Amino acid sequence: MELSDANLQTLTEYLKKTLDPDPAIRRPAEKFLESVEGSQNYPLLLLTLLEKSQENVIKVCASVTFKNYIKRNWRIVEDEPNKICESDRIAIKANIVPLMLSSPEQIQKQLSDAISIIGREDFPQKWPDLLTEMVNRFQSGDFHVINGVLRTAHSLFKRYRHEFKSNELWTEIKLVLDAFALPLTNLFKATIELCSTHANDASALKVLFSSLILIAKLFYSLNFQDLPEFFEDNMETWMTNFHSLLTLDNKLLQTDDEEEAGLLELLKSQICDNAALYAQKYDEEFQPYLPRFVTAIWNLLVTTGQEVKYDLLVSNAIQFLASVCERPHYKHLFEDQNTLTSICEKVIVPNMEFRAADEEAFEDNSEEYIRRDLEGSDIDTRRRAACDLVRGLCKFFEGPVTGIFSGYVNSMLQEYAKNPSVNWKHKDAAIYLVTSLASKAQTQKHGITQANELVNLTEFFVNHIQPDLKSATVNEFPVLKADGIKYIMIFRNQVPKEQLLVSIPLLINHLQAESIVVHTYAAHALERLFTMRGTNNATLITAAEMAPFVEVLLTNLFKALTLPGSSENEYIMKAIMRSFSLLQESIIPYIPSVITQLTQKLLAVSKNPSKPHFNHYMFESICLSIRITCKANPEAVGSFEEALFLVFTEILQNDVQEFIPYVFQVMSLLLEMHKNEIPSSYMALFPHLLQPVLWERTGNIPPLVRLLQAYLERGASTIASAAADKIPGLLGVFQKLIASKANDHQGFYLLNSIIEHMPPESVDQYRKQIFILLFQRLQNSKTTKFIKSFLVFINLYCVRYGALALQEIFDSIQPKMFGMVLEKIIIPEIQKVSGQVEKKICAVGITKILTECPPMMDTEYTKLWIPLLQALIGLFELPEDDTIPDEEHFIDIEDTPGYQTAFSQLAFAGKKEHDPVGQMVNNPRIHLAQSLHKLSTACPGRVLSMLSTNLNAEALQYLQGYLQAASVSLL
């Protein structure tokens, strides 16, 4: 694409269309942009638009499109084409910083993100002047520019907070500190001075405080990995100023908004974070400053109101206290009973209250409420911080703290009992207090794993939780119902099984509650209970115990999906999946109705898939329905195909990218259920599966390979007779996969199925070419993963076509090639093969080479006979060699750059492990002994003399054991 006015005009029109609410206009425009994004100059056209367009909406749209384009394409993935040409890359890096700094804030944010994505890949090696260019802008004195630089630096350096330690990381951080720490410190001091100069100028203060927030965030990132020498030397400057900012209160910076945190709150929150970082990690150096920070933060907590805008500040301030009270040498600050009482009374209890804002979220923004409360993304909430502080204090003062709170819990429950409809919030706080007191250690999978011995959880459950859940109306006191259900969920390991069984019908009943939070929690609690394990690793709750409730459980779960706000509720769908998994054949009578509801749901969500977890559990539930039904009645597979294929066809025709990998997995499962021929409906689809465009998407590769394997297992002869012209296409797919380090193993899965199942004559003409391709890849890039797959393949080939055929094909490519493969690959590398079936294939293949390949006995290959036998005994007896060269450690990872749909494996569509030599060989050691016996009968004396002169003693001893076990001897 040229940088021309005509192209700018075209791009403008298509960008406009991507904002159209009508999918018929929007989708084609998105497809057009997708089709041109590989063209040279495309990103430069976008940058020109966002700089020069007269329409603000186009500028913003171009900046978002550009950022997403960078996100998808900037990373260079090994073995894949470079998606952005080098001249575009150079031009982007040359222009983006000045463009970002001169853009309005809305666009500046998008470009700043794009710079940090590029920086993650290219900085510092491929973009060495980025830092200097940024630091030089500090001199400009223009805070719009300075804040642009700070924002970019923040998005570039914040990854230091969660990167693993490594030499590269240290080198990069050192480089950043050398260039950035001093200018940042000078900017910090200058900005603080400007704040006092402009103390009465509200608009100037807003800009300056935005800078201070970013500077404080950068301080956190640069100090996170270790305490840099520069910051240690300048601690006085930073900490004194941080302390004075914590105690600052400027009326001009106060906001009337009760919801949104103002600049002052955001800055103080970040300073609390910075102080907590130093108190936790660098306590020795921070010791002189700690007492004044504790005092300042304590005063902050006692004087800050309950408004939502202070939530982040209060939670960070409490987290600071929590991190301090856990450290043994700060213990003395909290020992006094009055201090403890004061913390409990003034900080913990007030911040555990259920406020009007929480009630509003519970009713009107339930999704966010659930995410915070259930999934632990409540990191910034007051309740969570107060709960962490309780846990922190309990580390050294469990007795006194439990004592203080027991009093509070009792008085709160008494208040509730006086007038439940008015005082229900007291009971809510009491339950929350008990929960935070009792839980010492918690995991998502098991709930609470360690509890406070001083709290009687079962007694509290029976007296205070069950009565709420047993009340006749499921819609009364929804918050308390949700608390009760959550209590069961959290303490499921502490409450006795009989109480859990009593709870199950109550939970099933609450699936009908109108409150989204209540029916979601009920579904989640059931799902968690169904995954609990009892003795012998069986589920704690059995299908037999659930028998009386099957119908009402399934009815209520599917009904819950029709409740307002829950049509794509992932917790309900996960509970459906888990119920199927637990109940197994008890669900068969309900399958016709269940599969109808699931297909209707699938059709509805395929129009606009937006909830990845929901979609995943829905496909898992479909797979379970198929598995459970067809296990009892294999003929039922036809009725599932009837129900699903219409929807599947629509998904494939409309190219619903998120669902295609799932559809292929379900189709594989269905096809594998067929015992004989492939139905014609599948054969009609076969040519379409070989289209290159499907294989471009990484997420499609594993399920497509499995589907093709199912075709080969079930209908190789049909393919050979009715679709022989498609065999080159099939091998073309293999060739594409084998060229990629990330997907070569998938190429071998396909090749192994072709070799195992296709009639030999149908692949004869291609065999030599297959081996040549494999050797080319071996020469160009030999990785451990490739070698392991290659070894399994050649041994499978040997098992299928015979050892002589293997030797002949190698030597037809190049004379003596067979000996080179034995000497350079099989003998030294066989120890690397992993997996029972893989090892067995290799053992049977090598046994055939040793005993059924005449050239091994009477040519120059004979010298390799003993080393090969020795390697085979090693494969049986030595531990697997799992060493991987350093540079290969990350090759196996299916790395999907940017926004492509990654592949999500369906657990319940799992493929049974297939053993191609299962029928033929049961025990490969005994098979070796019997084959050697047969060989020694054919040429008496030869085998024994070779063994006695060359095989090492230990290997010989093992071999004698095999011969004894097989009751044979060598002649």
SVG drawing of the C-alpha trace seen along z (x, -y; Angstrom):
<svg xmlns="http://www.w3.org/2000/svg" viewBox="-41 -30 76 104">
<polyline fill="none" stroke="black" stroke-width="0.4" points="0.0,0.0 1.4,-3.3 1.4,-6.3 -1.1,-8.1 -4.1,-10.3 -6.3,-7.8 -5.2,-5.0 -5.7,-7.4 -9.2,-8.1 -10.0,-4.4 -8.6,-3.6 -10.7,-6.4 -13.9,-5.0 -13.2,-1.5 -12.3,-2.7 -15.6,-4.6 -17.4,-1.4 -15.7,0.6 -17.6,-1.7 -21.0,-0.9 -23.3,1.0 -24.7,3.0 -22.7,6.3 -23.5,6.4 -21.4,3.2 -18.9,3.7 -17.8,7.3 -16.8,6.8 -14.9,3.6 -13.0,5.6 -12.3,8.3 -10.9,5.8 -8.5,4.3 -7.4,7.8 -6.7,8.6 -4.5,5.5 -2.6,5.4 0.1,7.6 0.8,4.9 3.9,2.7 3.2,-0.9 -0.2,0.1 1.0,-0.9 2.5,-4.1 -0.8,-5.0 -2.5,-4.5 0.1,-6.8 -0.4,-9.4 -4.1,-9.3 -3.9,-9.8 -1.6,-12.7 -3.3,-14.5 -7.0,-13.5 -9.4,-16.3 -11.9,-14.1 -11.2,-13.3 -13.1,-10.0 -10.9,-8.7 -7.7,-9.8 -8.8,-7.8 -10.0,-4.8 -6.6,-4.8 -4.7,-4.9 -6.6,-1.9 -6.3,0.0 -2.6,-0.7 -2.0,0.4 -3.9,3.7 -2.0,4.2 1.3,3.8 0.0,6.2 -0.8,8.9 2.2,8.5 5.3,7.0 6.7,10.1 8.8,12.2 7.9,15.8 10.5,18.4 9.6,20.4 6.8,18.0 7.0,15.2 7.9,11.7 4.5,9.9 5.9,6.3 8.6,5.5 11.9,4.1 11.5,0.7 8.1,0.2 9.6,1.3 12.4,-1.3 10.0,-4.0 7.6,-3.3 10.4,-3.4 11.7,-6.6 8.4,-8.5 6.3,-7.0 7.9,-8.8 7.6,-12.4 4.1,-11.6 3.0,-10.2 4.3,-13.3 2.5,-15.7 -0.8,-13.9 -3.8,-14.6 -4.0,-12.5 -6.6,-10.0 -4.3,-9.1 -1.1,-9.5 -2.3,-6.6 -2.8,-4.2 0.6,-5.1 2.2,-4.8 0.9,-1.2 2.1,-0.5 5.6,-1.8 5.7,0.5 4.7,3.5 7.5,2.7 9.8,2.0 9.0,5.4 10.4,7.1 13.1,4.6 14.3,2.6 17.2,2.3 19.1,4.3 17.1,3.3 16.0,-0.2 19.0,-1.5 18.2,-5.2 14.7,-5.0 15.7,-5.9 17.9,-8.9 15.1,-10.2 12.7,-10.0 15.0,-11.4 15.9,-14.4 12.3,-15.4 12.4,-16.0 14.2,-19.2 11.3,-20.5 9.5,-21.9 6.2,-21.1 4.3,-18.7 2.1,-17.4 5.3,-16.0 6.8,-15.0 3.7,-13.1 3.7,-11.3 7.3,-10.2 6.4,-9.1 3.4,-7.2 5.4,-5.4 8.2,-4.7 5.7,-3.3 4.1,-0.9 7.6,0.1 9.1,0.8 6.1,2.1 6.9,5.6 9.9,5.6 7.3,6.1 6.5,9.7 9.5,10.9 11.6,13.8 15.1,12.9 17.6,13.4 20.9,12.0 19.2,10.3 16.7,8.7 19.4,7.4 21.4,6.0 18.4,4.2 17.4,2.8 21.0,1.6 21.0,-0.1 17.6,-1.8 18.8,-2.9 22.0,-4.4 20.1,-6.5 16.9,-7.1 17.3,-7.2 19.1,-10.5 16.8,-12.5 13.8,-10.9 15.0,-12.0 15.7,-15.5 12.3,-15.7 10.7,-14.5 12.4,-17.3 11.6,-19.9 7.9,-18.8 7.6,-19.0 9.0,-22.5 6.6,-23.5 3.8,-22.2 4.6,-24.7 5.1,-27.5 1.7,-26.7 -0.1,-25.7 -3.0,-28.0 -3.4,-27.1 -5.8,-24.2 -5.1,-23.5 -1.3,-23.5 -1.6,-21.2 -3.7,-18.7 -0.9,-18.3 1.9,-18.2 0.1,-15.6 -0.5,-13.5 3.3,-13.6 3.9,-12.7 1.6,-9.6 3.6,-8.4 6.9,-9.1 5.8,-7.2 4.7,-4.2 8.1,-4.3 9.8,-4.3 7.9,-1.1 8.9,0.7 12.5,-0.3 12.9,0.8 10.9,4.0 13.5,6.5 16.2,5.3 17.3,2.2 19.3,0.2 22.4,-1.5 21.3,-4.9 17.9,-4.7 19.6,-3.6 22.0,-6.6 19.0,-8.9 16.6,-7.3 16.5,-10.5 15.2,-12.6 12.6,-10.1 11.3,-9.0 11.1,-12.5 9.2,-13.8 6.9,-10.7 6.2,-11.2 5.3,-14.9 3.1,-14.0 1.2,-11.5 0.4,-14.1 -0.4,-16.8 -4.0,-18.0 -4.7,-20.6 -8.3,-21.7 -7.9,-22.5 -7.2,-18.8 -10.2,-17.5 -13.1,-16.3 -16.8,-16.2 -17.2,-12.9 -17.8,-10.1 -17.0,-7.3 -13.9,-8.3 -10.6,-8.5 -9.0,-12.0 -5.3,-12.6 -4.4,-13.1 -5.9,-9.7 -4.2,-8.0 -0.8,-9.5 -1.2,-8.5 -2.3,-5.0 0.9,-4.6 3.1,-5.9 1.5,-3.4 2.5,-0.7 6.0,-2.0 6.4,-2.1 5.0,1.5 7.5,2.6 10.4,1.2 9.0,2.5 8.8,6.0 11.9,6.2 14.4,3.7 13.4,3.5 17.0,3.0 17.6,-0.1 14.0,-1.4 14.1,-1.0 14.9,-4.7 11.8,-5.8 9.4,-3.1 7.9,-4.6 7.0,-7.9 5.3,-6.1 3.4,-3.8 2.2,-7.0 1.3,-8.8 -0.6,-5.8 -2.4,-5.1 -3.6,-8.8 -4.7,-8.5 -6.8,-5.4 -8.4,-6.9 -9.3,-10.1 -10.4,-8.8 -14.1,-8.5 -16.2,-5.5 -16.7,-6.9 -15.8,-4.7 -13.2,-7.1 -11.0,-6.3 -11.2,-2.5 -7.9,-2.1 -6.1,-4.4 -7.6,-2.7 -6.9,0.8 -3.3,0.0 -2.8,-1.7 -4.2,1.4 -2.0,3.7 1.0,1.6 0.1,2.3 -0.6,6.0 2.9,6.4 4.5,4.6 2.8,6.7 3.8,10.0 7.5,9.2 9.1,10.5 11.1,7.4 8.2,5.1 6.2,7.3 6.9,4.9 4.8,2.1 1.7,4.2 2.2,6.1 0.2,3.8 -3.4,5.0 -4.7,1.4 -3.0,1.1 -4.6,4.4 -8.0,3.3 -7.6,-0.1 -6.6,1.5 -9.6,3.9 -12.0,1.2 -10.9,-1.7 -9.5,0.0 -10.7,3.6 -14.4,3.5 -15.3,0.3 -13.7,1.5 -15.6,4.8 -18.9,3.1 -21.2,3.8 -21.7,0.3 -24.4,-1.1 -21.9,-1.0 -21.3,2.7 -25.1,3.3 -25.4,1.4 -22.7,3.5 -24.4,6.7 -27.7,5.8 -26.7,3.8 -23.1,4.9 -23.2,8.5 -20.6,9.7 -18.0,7.3 -19.1,8.1 -18.7,11.9 -15.3,11.4 -14.1,9.4 -15.6,11.7 -15.1,15.1 -12.1,14.9 -9.9,12.9 -9.7,9.9 -10.8,8.0 -7.2,7.1 -8.1,3.4 -11.2,3.7 -11.3,2.6 -12.8,5.9 -10.0,7.9 -7.3,5.7 -9.0,5.8 -9.1,9.6 -5.4,9.7 -4.6,7.5 -6.6,9.9 -4.5,12.8 -1.3,10.9 -2.1,10.0 -3.1,13.6 0.5,14.7 1.8,13.5 -1.3,12.6 -3.9,15.3 -5.3,15.7 -5.8,12.0 -7.2,11.1 -9.6,14.0 -10.7,12.9 -11.3,9.3 -13.3,10.3 -15.4,13.0 -16.9,10.2 -17.7,8.2 -19.1,11.2 -21.5,12.0 -22.7,8.4 -23.2,8.1 -25.3,11.4 -27.4,10.1 -28.1,6.8 -29.2,8.9 -31.5,11.0 -33.3,8.0 -34.5,6.9 -33.3,9.0 -34.9,7.0 -33.2,3.7 -29.9,5.1 -29.0,7.8 -25.7,6.0 -24.5,6.7 -24.8,10.4 -23.1,10.0 -20.1,8.4 -20.1,11.1 -19.9,13.8 -17.1,12.0 -15.2,11.6 -15.5,15.3 -14.3,16.2 -11.2,13.9 -10.4,15.1 -10.8,18.8 -9.0,18.9 -5.2,19.2 -4.4,20.7 -6.6,21.0 -6.4,22.3 -8.9,21.9 -9.0,25.7 -9.5,26.8 -11.0,23.8 -9.5,23.3 -6.6,25.7 -5.7,24.4 -8.1,23.1 -7.8,21.2 -8.3,23.9 -10.0,21.3 -13.1,20.9 -15.8,23.7 -16.8,23.7 -19.3,26.5 -21.2,25.0 -21.3,21.6 -22.5,23.3 -25.4,25.1 -26.5,22.2 -26.1,19.2 -25.6,20.3 -28.1,23.2 -31.2,21.4 -30.8,18.7 -30.5,21.3 -33.5,23.3 -35.9,20.3 -38.9,20.8 -38.2,17.9 -35.1,18.0 -35.3,14.3 -35.3,12.9 -32.0,11.3 -30.0,12.1 -26.7,10.9 -27.0,13.2 -27.9,16.1 -24.8,15.4 -22.7,15.2 -24.1,18.5 -23.4,20.2 -19.9,18.7 -19.3,20.0 -20.1,23.6 -17.8,23.1 -14.9,21.8 -15.1,24.2 -16.1,27.3 -13.1,29.2 -13.8,28.3 -17.6,28.9 -18.4,32.6 -19.7,34.5 -23.2,35.1 -23.7,31.3 -22.6,30.9 -25.2,33.5 -27.8,31.6 -26.7,28.4 -27.0,29.9 -30.8,29.7 -30.6,26.2 -28.1,25.1 -30.1,26.7 -33.1,24.7 -31.1,21.5 -30.4,21.9 -33.9,20.4 -33.1,17.2 -33.6,14.0 -30.4,12.5 -27.6,13.2 -25.1,13.4 -27.1,15.9 -27.8,18.3 -24.3,18.0 -22.8,18.8 -25.2,21.7 -24.0,23.1 -20.3,22.5 -20.7,24.1 -22.3,27.2 -19.5,27.4 -16.8,27.1 -18.5,29.8 -18.8,32.2 -15.0,32.0 -14.1,32.8 -12.1,36.1 -12.7,38.6 -10.9,41.9 -9.2,43.7 -9.3,40.4 -13.0,41.1 -15.4,38.1 -16.5,37.3 -20.1,37.0 -21.2,40.1 -23.6,40.4 -25.7,42.7 -26.0,40.0 -27.1,37.5 -29.7,39.9 -32.8,38.3 -31.8,34.9 -30.8,35.6 -33.9,34.3 -34.3,31.1 -30.6,30.4 -30.6,30.5 -33.9,28.7 -32.8,25.8 -29.4,25.5 -30.8,25.1 -33.6,22.9 -30.9,20.7 -29.5,20.0 -32.8,18.4 -32.8,16.0 -32.1,12.3 -28.4,11.6 -27.3,15.2 -27.8,16.4 -24.0,16.9 -23.1,17.4 -19.9,19.4 -20.4,20.7 -23.7,22.3 -22.3,23.9 -19.3,25.2 -21.8,26.7 -23.7,28.4 -20.4,29.9 -19.4,31.0 -22.8,32.5 -22.7,34.5 -19.2,35.7 -20.3,36.8 -23.7,38.3 -22.5,40.2 -25.2,42.7 -27.8,41.2 -28.2,38.3 -29.0,40.6 -32.8,40.3 -32.5,36.5 -30.1,36.3 -32.6,35.6 -33.8,32.5 -30.3,31.5 -28.7,31.7 -31.5,29.7 -31.0,26.9 -27.2,27.1 -27.5,26.8 -29.9,23.9 -27.5,22.2 -24.6,22.9 -26.4,21.5 -27.3,18.4 -23.8,17.6 -22.1,18.4 -23.7,15.2 -21.3,13.2 -19.0,15.3 -18.0,13.1 -17.5,15.4 -14.6,17.7 -15.0,19.7 -18.8,20.2 -18.1,21.4 -15.5,23.8 -17.7,25.4 -20.6,25.6 -18.4,27.6 -17.2,29.8 -20.8,30.5 -21.6,31.5 -18.7,33.9 -19.7,35.4 -23.3,35.9 -21.8,37.7 -19.4,39.9 -21.8,40.9 -24.6,41.8 -22.5,43.5 -20.7,45.6 -24.1,47.1 -25.4,47.1 -22.9,46.7 -25.7,46.4 -26.7,43.0 -23.8,41.3 -26.1,40.7 -28.7,38.7 -25.9,36.5 -24.7,35.8 -28.2,35.0 -28.6,32.5 -25.2,30.9 -24.2,30.9 -26.5,28.1 -25.1,25.7 -21.5,26.9 -22.0,26.2 -23.2,22.7 -20.2,22.1 -17.8,23.3 -19.5,21.3 -19.6,18.1 -16.0,18.6 -16.6,18.2 -12.9,18.4 -13.4,18.8 -15.5,22.0 -13.8,23.7 -11.2,25.5 -13.9,26.8 -16.1,28.0 -13.2,30.0 -12.6,31.6 -16.3,32.6 -16.3,33.9 -13.2,36.0 -15.0,37.4 -18.1,38.3 -16.1,39.8 -14.0,41.9 -17.3,43.4 -18.0,44.9 -16.9,48.5 -16.8,49.1 -16.8,46.8 -16.8,43.1 -20.3,41.7 -20.7,39.7 -21.5,36.5 -17.9,36.6 -16.4,37.4 -18.0,34.4 -16.2,32.2 -12.8,33.9 -11.4,31.8 -12.3,28.6 -10.2,29.6 -7.0,29.5 -7.5,25.8 -4.3,23.9 -6.3,21.0 -7.5,23.2 -3.9,24.2 -2.8,20.5 -4.4,20.2 -2.3,21.7 -5.4,22.6 -6.8,24.8 -3.7,27.0 -4.0,29.5 -7.8,30.2 -7.5,30.4 -4.6,32.9 -6.7,35.0 -9.7,34.9 -7.6,35.9 -6.2,38.8 -9.8,39.9 -10.5,39.8 -7.4,42.0 -8.2,44.4 -11.8,44.9 -11.7,44.6 -8.2,44.9 -9.4,47.3 -12.3,44.9 -9.8,42.1 -7.5,44.3 -10.3,45.3 -12.7,42.3 -10.4,39.4 -6.9,40.5 -6.5,37.1 -6.5,35.6 -3.5,37.5 -1.0,34.9 -3.0,32.3 -2.8,34.4 1.0,34.7 1.1,30.9 -0.3,30.3 2.4,32.6 5.1,30.7 3.8,27.3 3.7,28.6 7.1,30.3 8.8,27.0 7.7,25.4 9.6,26.0 6.4,25.3 4.2,27.7 6.5,30.4 5.2,32.9 1.7,32.4 3.1,33.2 4.5,36.4 1.1,37.4 -0.4,37.0 2.4,38.8 2.3,41.7 -1.5,42.1 -0.9,42.1 1.8,44.8 -0.2,46.9 -3.6,46.8 -3.3,46.0 -3.1,49.0 0.7,49.3 0.2,48.9 -1.7,45.6 1.4,43.9 4.2,45.8 4.9,43.0 5.3,40.5 7.4,42.4 10.9,41.4 9.8,37.7 8.6,37.9 12.0,39.1 13.8,36.5 11.7,33.8 12.5,35.1 16.2,35.2 16.2,31.6 14.6,30.5 17.2,32.5 20.0,30.8 18.5,27.3 17.3,27.4 17.8,30.5 15.9,30.1 15.4,32.6 11.6,32.6 12.1,33.3 14.6,36.1 12.2,37.9 9.3,37.7 11.6,38.8 12.8,41.9 9.2,42.9 8.3,42.4 11.1,44.5 10.4,47.3 6.7,47.3 7.6,47.4 9.8,50.4 7.0,52.1 4.5,51.5 6.6,52.2 9.5,54.3 13.1,53.6 14.3,54.4 12.0,51.8 13.4,49.2 17.0,50.1 16.2,50.0 14.5,46.7 17.3,45.0 20.0,46.5 18.0,45.5 18.2,41.8 22.0,42.1 24.3,45.1 25.1,46.2 22.5,43.8 20.9,46.5 24.2,47.0 24.6,43.3 21.0,43.0 21.7,45.9 25.1,44.6 24.3,40.9 20.7,40.8 19.1,44.1 22.0,45.4 23.0,42.1 19.5,40.5 17.1,43.4 17.3,42.8 15.5,39.5 12.2,41.1 9.5,40.6 6.0,42.1 5.1,45.8 3.6,46.3 6.4,44.4 9.1,46.5 7.3,49.7 7.1,48.7 10.8,47.9 11.6,51.2 9.6,53.3 11.1,51.4 14.7,51.8 14.1,55.5 13.0,55.9 16.2,54.1 18.3,56.4 16.6,59.7 14.7,59.3 17.2,57.2 19.7,59.5 22.2,56.6 22.6,56.2 24.2,59.7 26.5,59.7 27.6,56.3 29.5,53.3 26.4,52.6 27.2,55.7 29.6,53.5 26.5,51.6 24.5,54.7 25.9,54.8 25.8,51.0 22.2,51.0 21.3,54.0 23.1,52.2 21.0,49.0 17.8,51.0 18.6,52.6 19.4,49.1 16.0,47.9 14.4,50.7 16.6,50.3 18.2,46.8 16.3,43.7 15.0,41.5 17.4,38.8 15.4,35.7 18.2,33.1 17.4,30.4 20.0,28.0 19.7,24.5 18.6,22.8 15.7,25.1 13.9,24.7 11.0,22.6 10.4,24.3 7.5,26.6 5.4,23.7 2.5,23.1 3.1,19.4 0.2,17.5 1.2,13.9 -1.4,11.2 -5.1,11.8 -5.3,15.1 -7.6,17.6 -5.4,20.0 -6.2,23.7 -8.1,24.8 -8.0,28.5 -11.4,30.0 -10.7,32.4 -13.9,34.5 -13.1,34.8 -9.8,36.5 -8.5,39.1 -7.8,42.6 -4.1,43.4 -3.6,45.6 -1.0,48.3 -0.2,49.3 1.8,52.4 -0.7,53.5 -2.1,56.4 1.2,57.7 3.5,57.3 2.5,57.3 5.9,57.3 8.7,55.8 11.5,57.4 10.1,60.9 9.5,60.0 13.2,59.2 14.2,62.5 11.9,64.5 13.1,62.6 16.8,63.2 16.0,66.9 14.4,67.1 17.4,65.4 19.9,67.7 17.9,70.7 18.3,69.4 22.1,68.7 23.4,70.9 26.4,69.7 26.5,66.2 24.4,64.3 26.1,66.0 29.6,65.2 28.7,61.6 27.2,61.2 30.0,62.9 32.7,60.8 31.2,57.3 28.2,56.7 29.0,55.2 28.4,57.4 25.5,55.4 23.6,55.4 24.3,59.1 22.9,59.8 19.7,58.0 19.4,59.9 19.8,63.3 16.9,62.2 14.7,61.5 15.6,64.9 14.7,66.7 11.4,64.8 10.6,65.8 11.8,69.5 14.0,69.5 17.7,69.8 20.2,68.8 21.8,71.5"/>
</svg>
